[in-house]
């Protein structure tokens, strides 16, 4: 019985990258929901952290699938969140 290593690695990479994408979606939606229901202030470190880490997860998944519009959108999203994080630390 011959095992196709490249097919196995592609399948494993797909699962791992998909996990990053799912984390990203959950993190961004969680940040939005927490702020919408006044459970987390948008000028809070954790709000920025959830948006940055979530966008990184979506970027990883989008890059893997060559979904460049999503990559660009999330790079912009990270830029906005980094500016917000900088404002938090400057205060």
N, C-alpha and C positions, 0 to 999 in steps of 0.2 A: 504494500500500500504506500503510495507516494503522497506526501503532504505538500501542497502548493504554498510555500512560505510567503510569497509576495501577496497572494490572495488573502491569506490569514492576516498579514500585517495591514493591508488596506482595510479589511473589515474591522480590525481592532482600532486603527486610527480613526475610522469613521465613527465608531462608538464613542471614543474618547472626545473627539472634536464635537460630536453631537451633544455630549454631556456639558461641554463648555457653553454651547449655544443655549441649552436648556437653563443652565445656571444664570446666564446673562439675561434671558427673558424674565426669569423669576425675580432676579435682583432689581431690574428696572421697574417692573410692575409693582413689586413690593415697596420700593422707594416712593413711587407715585401714590400708591394706596395709602401708605402711612402718612404722607404729607396731606393728602386729600381729606383724610379723616382726622386731621390735627393731632396725630400721634407722633409725628416727627417733623420738626421745623426744617424748612428748606435751607436754612443757614447752619444746619447741624453737620458735623463731620461725617456722620454715618449716612446721611442723605447723599453727600458727594461720593463717599466710598462705594455705596451701592450702585450709583450711576456709573462710576469709573470702572469698577470691576465687572459690572454687568455688560458694559459696552465692550470691554476686552474679551469677554466670553463670546459675545455675538460676532466680534471681529474675527476671532479664531475660526468659528464655524463658517462665517461668510467667506473668508479667505480660502478655506479648504474647498468650498463649493463654487468659488470664483463668482460670488454674488457681489460685484464691485460697488453697486449703489448702496448696499447695506454697509459695506466697509467704510465708504466715505461718510455716510450718515453718522455712523458710530464714532468715527474719528472726530467729527465736529462735536458730537455729544460729549466726548471725553474732554475736548478743548473747553467747552462751556463749564463742565464739572470741575476741571482743574482751575479755572479762573475763580469759580465759587469757593473752592478749597483754599486757594491763595488768600481770598478775602477773609475767610474764617481765621486763618493763621495770622494775618496782619492785625486783626483787632486786638 
